[in-house]
């Protein structure tokens, strides 16, 4: 049985519920209404795009992704593995991300990672499965679960856009550490994903508009880079989502997760 996914109806209802609990989110709902239903298609190409968004702007990642898609036909794990890292680097992808993408493709190809199976796992197991892959860290995994699988209770603590919005709406003078951000979000269970969408919406409104994809793509840069060892996924929602700290350790292997920009920016 698949875990519950957010629908437009659930999104609207949850936003109202959160606004009743939290006066800061109430302000966002009153000013901007129900947040957009930002979403991405589940699958290999979406995960590759999120990896590309680590530590860079969404616009840059989108351009690179489109160039890659045009050069890899069909766009499949097998084709990526056959072309290898040299081809990926020829498309303007860094050495590190080229290795991450090839590694991801190999994992999907040999069955180490089953993207279809993720849909049937609970949040914790799905995240653990994703972050076993070098180059996929907490931020990347969270964004995939939140945007592609539309899970209702995901909170990317390292997403810079989320942290920026949280500081602004609460009038915080200093940016709190990820652990404190996660603690503050506890009150929004079991709809932390909806709270994240509301904060991305607030972030983008402050930037003068909601990008097409919503929070998601801009949200970019989670700081997953932990080291790049794990994949520096830094982008979060904001990236324009706000350059979140994806870096958060790439969850995987090096994602240093620090700064994900913010998924908000167009993620969808």
C-alpha positions as CSV (number, residue, x, y, z in Angstrom):
1,X,0.0,0.0,0.0
2,X,1.4,3.4,-1.0
3,X,1.9,6.0,1.7
4,X,-0.5,9.0,1.3
5,X,0.4,11.7,-1.1
6,X,-0.6,15.3,-1.0
7,X,-3.5,16.3,-3.3
8,X,-4.8,19.8,-4.0
9,X,-7.6,19.2,-1.6
10,X,-5.3,18.0,1.2
11,X,-3.0,20.9,0.5
12,X,-5.7,23.5,1.0
13,X,-7.1,21.8,4.1
14,X,-3.7,21.4,5.7
15,X,-2.8,25.0,5.0
16,X,-5.9,26.2,6.8
17,X,-5.1,23.8,9.7
18,X,-1.5,25.1,10.0
19,X,-2.7,28.7,9.9
20,X,-4.9,27.9,12.9
21,X,-2.0,26.6,14.8
22,X,0.7,29.1,13.8
23,X,0.1,32.8,13.6
24,X,3.1,33.2,11.3
25,X,1.7,30.8,8.7
26,X,-1.7,32.4,9.1
27,X,-0.1,35.7,7.9
28,X,1.2,33.8,4.8
29,X,-2.1,32.2,4.1
30,X,-4.0,35.5,4.5
31,X,-1.7,37.3,2.1
32,X,-1.0,34.7,-0.5
33,X,-3.6,32.0,-0.2
34,X,-3.1,28.3,-0.5
35,X,0.4,27.6,-1.9
36,X,0.8,26.2,-5.4
37,X,0.8,22.5,-5.9
38,X,4.4,22.3,-7.0
39,X,5.3,18.9,-8.1
40,X,7.7,16.9,-10.2
41,X,7.3,13.6,-12.0
42,X,8.8,10.7,-10.1
43,X,11.7,9.0,-11.8
44,X,15.3,8.9,-12.8
45,X,15.3,12.2,-14.8
46,X,13.9,14.2,-11.9
47,X,16.5,12.8,-9.5
48,X,19.2,13.7,-11.9
49,X,17.9,17.2,-12.1
50,X,17.8,17.6,-8.3
51,X,21.5,16.4,-8.2
52,X,22.3,19.1,-10.8
53,X,20.6,21.7,-8.6
54,X,22.9,21.0,-5.7
55,X,24.8,24.2,-4.9
56,X,23.9,26.1,-8.0
57,X,21.1,28.4,-9.1
58,X,18.0,26.8,-10.5
59,X,18.4,28.7,-13.7
60,X,21.9,27.3,-14.1
61,X,20.8,23.7,-13.2
62,X,17.9,23.9,-15.6
63,X,20.1,25.0,-18.5
64,X,22.5,22.2,-17.8
65,X,19.7,19.6,-17.5
66,X,18.1,20.7,-20.8
67,X,21.5,20.4,-22.5
68,X,22.1,17.0,-21.0
69,X,18.6,15.8,-22.0
70,X,19.2,16.9,-25.6
71,X,22.5,15.0,-25.8
72,X,21.4,11.7,-24.2
73,X,18.8,9.9,-26.3
74,X,17.0,8.0,-24.8
75,X,17.5,9.6,-21.4
76,X,17.9,6.4,-19.4
77,X,20.2,5.0,-16.8
78,X,21.7,2.5,-19.3
79,X,22.4,5.3,-21.8
80,X,24.1,7.4,-19.2
81,X,26.3,4.5,-18.1
82,X,27.3,3.7,-21.6
83,X,28.2,7.3,-22.4
84,X,30.1,7.7,-19.2
85,X,31.5,10.6,-17.2
86,X,33.4,12.1,-20.1
87,X,30.2,12.8,-22.0
88,X,28.6,14.3,-18.9
89,X,31.5,16.6,-18.4
90,X,31.4,17.6,-22.0
91,X,27.9,19.0,-21.2
92,X,29.2,21.4,-18.6
93,X,28.7,19.2,-15.6
94,X,31.4,19.2,-13.0
95,X,33.6,16.2,-12.4
96,X,32.0,15.5,-9.1
97,X,28.4,15.7,-10.3
98,X,29.3,13.7,-13.3
99,X,30.5,11.0,-11.0
100,X,27.3,11.3,-8.9
101,X,25.0,11.0,-11.9
102,X,26.9,8.0,-13.4
103,X,26.8,6.4,-10.0
104,X,23.1,7.0,-9.7
105,X,22.5,5.6,-13.1
106,X,24.5,2.5,-12.4
107,X,22.6,2.0,-9.1
108,X,19.2,2.2,-10.9
109,X,20.4,0.0,-13.7
110,X,21.7,-2.8,-11.5
111,X,18.8,-2.7,-9.1
112,X,20.7,-1.3,-6.2
113,X,18.2,1.5,-6.1
114,X,14.5,0.9,-7.2
115,X,12.8,4.2,-7.8
116,X,9.5,2.4,-8.2
117,X,9.9,0.7,-4.8
118,X,10.4,4.1,-3.1
119,X,6.7,4.9,-3.7
120,X,5.7,2.0,-1.4
121,X,8.1,2.8,1.4
122,X,7.5,5.0,4.4
123,X,9.4,8.3,4.5
124,X,12.2,7.1,6.7
125,X,12.9,4.0,4.7
126,X,12.7,5.8,1.4
127,X,15.1,8.5,2.6
128,X,17.5,5.8,3.9
129,X,17.4,4.0,0.5
130,X,18.1,7.2,-1.4
131,X,21.0,8.4,0.8
132,X,22.8,5.1,0.4
133,X,23.7,6.3,-3.0
134,X,26.9,8.5,-3.2
135,X,25.9,11.9,-4.3
136,X,22.4,11.8,-2.8
137,X,22.2,13.5,0.6
138,X,19.4,14.5,3.0
139,X,18.4,17.6,1.0
140,X,18.2,15.8,-2.3
141,X,16.3,12.9,-0.8
142,X,13.9,15.3,1.0
143,X,13.2,17.3,-2.2
144,X,12.5,14.1,-4.1
145,X,10.1,12.8,-1.4
146,X,8.4,16.2,-1.1
147,X,8.1,17.2,-4.7
148,X,8.1,14.0,-6.7
149,X,6.4,11.6,-4.3
150,X,4.4,14.4,-2.7
151,X,4.8,13.1,0.8
152,X,2.9,15.4,3.3
153,X,5.4,15.4,6.2
154,X,8.9,16.1,4.8
155,X,11.0,19.0,6.2
156,X,14.3,19.9,4.4
157,X,16.0,21.6,7.3
158,X,19.0,22.7,5.3
159,X,17.0,24.4,2.6
160,X,18.2,28.0,2.5
161,X,15.0,29.5,1.2
162,X,13.0,27.9,4.0
163,X,15.4,29.1,6.6
164,X,15.4,32.6,5.1
165,X,11.6,32.7,5.1
166,X,11.5,31.3,8.7
167,X,13.8,34.0,9.9
168,X,11.9,36.8,8.1
169,X,8.4,35.7,9.2
170,X,9.6,35.2,12.8
171,X,11.8,38.3,12.8
172,X,14.8,36.3,13.9
173,X,18.1,38.2,14.0
174,X,20.3,35.3,13.4
175,X,19.9,32.2,11.2
176,X,19.4,29.2,13.5
177,X,21.3,25.9,12.9
178,X,19.5,23.1,11.1
179,X,18.8,21.3,14.3
180,X,16.9,24.3,15.6
181,X,15.1,24.7,12.4
182,X,14.0,21.1,12.6
183,X,12.8,21.6,16.1
184,X,10.7,24.6,15.2
185,X,9.1,22.6,12.4
186,X,7.9,19.9,14.8
187,X,4.8,21.8,15.6
188,X,3.7,21.5,11.9
189,X,3.6,17.7,11.9
190,X,2.0,15.8,10.1
191,X,2.0,18.5,7.4
192,X,5.6,19.8,7.4
193,X,5.7,19.6,3.6
194,X,2.7,22.0,3.4
195,X,4.4,24.4,5.8
196,X,7.5,24.2,3.6
197,X,5.4,25.0,0.5
198,X,3.9,28.0,2.4
199,X,7.3,29.3,3.4
200,X,8.6,28.8,-0.2
201,X,5.6,30.7,-1.4
202,X,6.4,33.5,1.0
203,X,10.0,33.5,-0.1
204,X,9.1,33.8,-3.8
205,X,6.6,36.5,-3.1
206,X,9.3,38.5,-1.5
207,X,11.4,38.0,-4.6
208,X,8.7,39.4,-6.8
209,X,7.0,36.3,-8.0
210,X,6.6,32.6,-7.9
211,X,8.6,30.9,-10.4
212,X,7.2,28.4,-12.6
213,X,7.9,25.5,-10.8
214,X,7.4,26.9,-7.6
215,X,9.3,26.4,-4.8
216,X,10.9,23.8,-6.1
217,X,13.2,25.2,-8.4
218,X,14.2,27.7,-6.8
219,X,14.4,26.3,-3.8
220,X,17.4,24.9,-4.6
221,X,20.5,24.3,-3.2
222,X,20.4,22.4,-0.3
223,X,23.7,22.0,1.1
224,X,24.2,18.6,0.4
225,X,27.6,18.9,-0.2
226,X,28.9,17.4,2.7
227,X,31.9,17.0,1.5
228,X,31.2,16.6,-1.7
229,X,31.8,13.4,-0.6
230,X,28.4,13.0,-0.6
231,X,27.2,15.0,-3.0
232,X,26.8,18.5,-2.4
233,X,23.3,19.1,-3.1
234,X,23.1,22.3,-1.8
235,X,20.2,23.8,-3.4
236,X,17.1,24.2,-1.7
237,X,14.0,25.8,-2.3
238,X,14.9,29.0,-2.7
239,X,17.1,29.3,-5.3
240,X,15.6,30.5,-5.7
241,X,14.1,29.1,-3.2
242,X,16.8,30.3,-1.8
243,X,19.8,28.6,-1.8
244,X,19.3,26.3,0.8
245,X,21.8,24.5,2.3
246,X,21.5,21.5,0.6
247,X,24.6,21.0,1.4
248,X,23.5,19.2,4.1
249,X,25.5,16.6,3.6
250,X,24.7,15.2,0.6
251,X,23.2,12.9,2.4
252,X,24.8,10.8,0.8
253,X,28.0,11.2,0.5
254,X,29.1,14.4,0.7
255,X,26.4,16.6,0.1
256,X,27.6,18.9,2.5
257,X,24.4,20.1,2.9
258,X,24.5,23.2,3.6
259,X,22.9,25.3,1.6
260,X,20.3,24.5,-0.4
261,X,19.0,27.3,-2.1
262,X,15.5,26.6,-1.9
263,X,13.3,24.4,-3.7
264,X,11.0,27.0,-4.0
265,X,12.0,28.4,-7.0
266,X,10.7,26.5,-9.5
267,X,10.6,23.2,-8.7
268,X,8.1,21.8,-10.4
